[in-house]
């Protein structure tokens, strides 16, 4: 059987994770087929995905009837989400076993309301970890300063962490440090490291969406010409990610890391998120093609996954043209666009978007429960006590 382009991508050293989840695909054979035919080795979830899944169809009705009576909307949401993630983990368990724990992970996210509350994040992450109860689960923690504190504590506790909403290399450095510090805490406590895995989810296309809009504003005001706007457009996200990969390589070749590796530590792989192309003028698989390399993960929504299977080009690219990446970011800065300011805004916007989706999912649950004559406890929707 001829290997498709996704299989070739996997063989180039990159893990392929699906940026999508719903209950139907877990039980109708669709996910199992993708694991078999598309070299799929993991999956991510977030509140937006669950809000969309709950908005259509009846796949969740039986669980709402069975679990929903007398509990809060958030408690029901958590049961639904952890059930889906647990079932997905079971489908990926063969990948996990075959790779000795190197792959086969499914992520579930703590509430975005907890992004600035480290102890709240730790408490919810610990609860989700126990509820899913699978070694190939990962708990998503947003890449905030407060999240860094939670990352260290959760890593030290032996919980796999996926750090999400990373946009800046400075925060990426802090996240790497927190992961290593958590492993060092375990070494000091005489605990093993070999079962702990982590990824740092670096977002790509959202950076270009924001920067391209700022470039368009500059062109509209006459501060730059249209040619310069076109030359710089669509360059920032990939350049930012390429330099994040260089940071990853440097940090995980350091003496500090080598000491942890001697104790069985596993590297924290960079994961390329937000790979769906938002601008129709750009090649629809450009964020995947430009960031292929060893020890990386790429998450793709189904549309991008299908596009890459159809016409993606596989070549190791993530560590090529790094000087050009540095030059592109320097050029952007000279235009008066602060990449660090863009990163800060995108983090705030991302958390707000996830919080809106979380609220939408809880509201949808209340509506479905009412339609099914299931009485949910009438207390505020917020999951944070």
Secondary structure, DSSP 8 states (H G I E B T S, - for coil): ----HHHHHHHTTEEEEEE---HHHHHSSHHHHHHHHS-EEEEE--HHHHHHHHHSSSTTHHHHHHH-TTS-HHHHHHHHHHHHHHHHHHHTHHHHHHTTTSS-EEEEE--GGGTT-HHHHHHHHHHHHHHH--TTEEEEEE-SHHHHHHHHHHHHTT--EEEEEE--HHHHHHHHHHHHHHHHHHHHTT---TT--EEEEEE-HHHHHHHHHHHHHHHHTTSS-HHHHHHHTT-HHHHHHHHHHHHHHHHTTSHHHHHHHHTT---EEEEEE--S---TTS-TTHHHHTT--TTEEEEE-HHHHHHHHHH------TTSSHHHHHHHHHHHHHTT--HHHHHHHHHHHHHHHHHHHHHHHHHHHHHHHHHTT-----S-S-S--
